[in-house]
Amino acid sequence: MSQPNTPGQPQKYKSKKVALQEALQSPPWFPDAKWHLQTLGIIYAVLIVAYFGISHLLRRLPSPYKLRNIPMEMTPWLHPGGKVHLSEEQLRAPGETRAPAAAAK
């Protein structure tokens, strides 16, 4: 049974058609520039805190797992201004001796 509509009282039960029309009349939510800036700010802040937090934790690891400082000679592409070119003698492992090519013949 349907209740009669009395003036001054809100309508409790709406038909599906009326509810759909009201939903279509109100505009959907669109993010504005303020929302974008706030969201990107939160994302960047979380990423920066996570990066420094993880770096700090990795520095506190025991000896075999610590982060290393890689020498410039091993990665010259990381230091383009300090062009480092080492001779073959300097690139050999310590204690490694190699006979000259002329003596081997």
Order of alpha helices (4+ residues) and beta strands (2+ residues): alpha-alpha-alpha-alpha
